[in-house]
Amino acid sequence: MKEQTIFEILHNMDKVTNQLIIQWNKLFEGDLGVSHILVLGHLKTHGKSRPSDIAKALGLTPPTLTHLSNKLVKRELVVRKQDESNRRVIYLEITEKGYEVLIEANEEGKKLRRKLFESLTDEERNQLLNIYEKLSKLS
């Protein structure tokens, strides 16, 4: 087997990731990107959170999180809430409408995942999962 450079590996991983994003955007008609859905997922899992904490958890810059949250607030998928003891502290909280969009996005994601991985055997899917889990623990 030909040894690939790190750049060839990254390029191939990026091609798969970019194709997934493009296909997901075509399936999901919610006019939201993957990052928006990740923010909603974080809020569902962790409850109301400070934007800086969300940005850190998702590996985003604070200005990026501000941009994402502005759209989510405008679409009424999240609300901004002030801390009762310190009015300078703002939290984001997912709304019922946000939960519904997150459920719909996850359903579309499941369809895409099935379509993408149907060409792999169960053993290959498990190997891929194990490889990604192992690599993610190293970084």
N, C-alpha and C positions, 0 to 999 in steps of 0.2 A: 504494500500500500504506500502510495506517495505521501511523504510527510508534508503537511500544510503549514504555512507560516501562520502566525497569530492573526495576521491581517486577512488571510483567506478564510480562516475560521470565523472571525468577527464579521466579515462581509457576508458569508453564507448565513450566519445567525441573523444578521440584520435583514437580509432578503426575506427570510421566513417571517420575521417579526413584522416587517413593513407590509408584506402581503396579507398577513392576518389583520392588521389594522385597516388596510384598504377594504378587505372583504367585510369586516365587522361594520365599518362605516356605511357600507352599502346595505347591509342587512338591517341595521338599527336606524330607524328613521327619526330618532329623537333629537337630531341636530346637536348632539353632544359628542365630545371626544372621549377617548379612553381615560384620559386624566380626570375628566369630570366624574366619570363613573367610579374611578378609584377614590375620589374624595367622598362621594356618596357612600361607598362601601366602608370607608374608614369611619365615617360618622355613624353608620348603622352598627358597626362592631364596637366602637369605643364611646358612643354617645357624644354629647356636645363637647366640642374641643376648641382650643385656641388655634387660630390659623397657623401660628408659628409651629405648634406641635404637629399639626397635620402636614405642613410642608416638610418638616424634619423626618417624620415617619415615612413619607412617600418619596423622599429624595428630591423634592422640588425647592426652588428658590421662593422666598417670601413674595416677591413681585408676581411670580407665576401663580402662586396660590391666590393672591389678591385678584388677579385677572379671572381665574377659574371660578372663584367664589362670587364675584360680581355677576357672572352669567347665571350661576345657580340661584342666587338670590332673586335676580330679575325674573327668572322662570318659576319662582316660588317653590324650588326644590329644597332649599335650605333657608333658614332665617338667621339673622344676626341677633344675638342677645347680649346685653350688658351684664357683667357680674354685679350682683346686688351689693357686695361689700366694697367693690372698687370699680367705679363706673368707667375707668379707663381700659379695663380688660373686656375684650369682646370675645364671644364664643360663636361658633357656627353650630347649628343643630338641623338635622334632617327633618323635613316635613313629611306628612302622609303622602303627598304627591311625589316627593323625592323617593320614598320607599317603593311606590308603584313603578316609577321609572327604573329604579335599580333592579326590581324583579324582572321587568321587561328586558332590560339590557342583559341580565344574567341568562335569561331564556334564549335570547339570540346568540349569546356567547356559547351556550351549550350546543346549539345547532351547528355553529361554526366549528367547534372543537370536534364534534362527531364527524363532520364532513372532512376536516383536515386529517384526522388520525385514522379514518376508516381504512386507509391503505396500509396501515401498520398492523402487525399481529399484536396480540395481547402481550406477548413477551417483549416485542420491540417498544411498545408503549410504556411498559414497566421499566425497561432499561433506560429509556429517555427520561422518564420521571426521576429515576434514581440518579442519573448523571446530573440533571439540573439541580436536584436537591444537594448533591455532594458539592457541586461547583459553587452554589449559593452560600454554603457554609464556609467556604474558603475565602470569600471576598468580604 
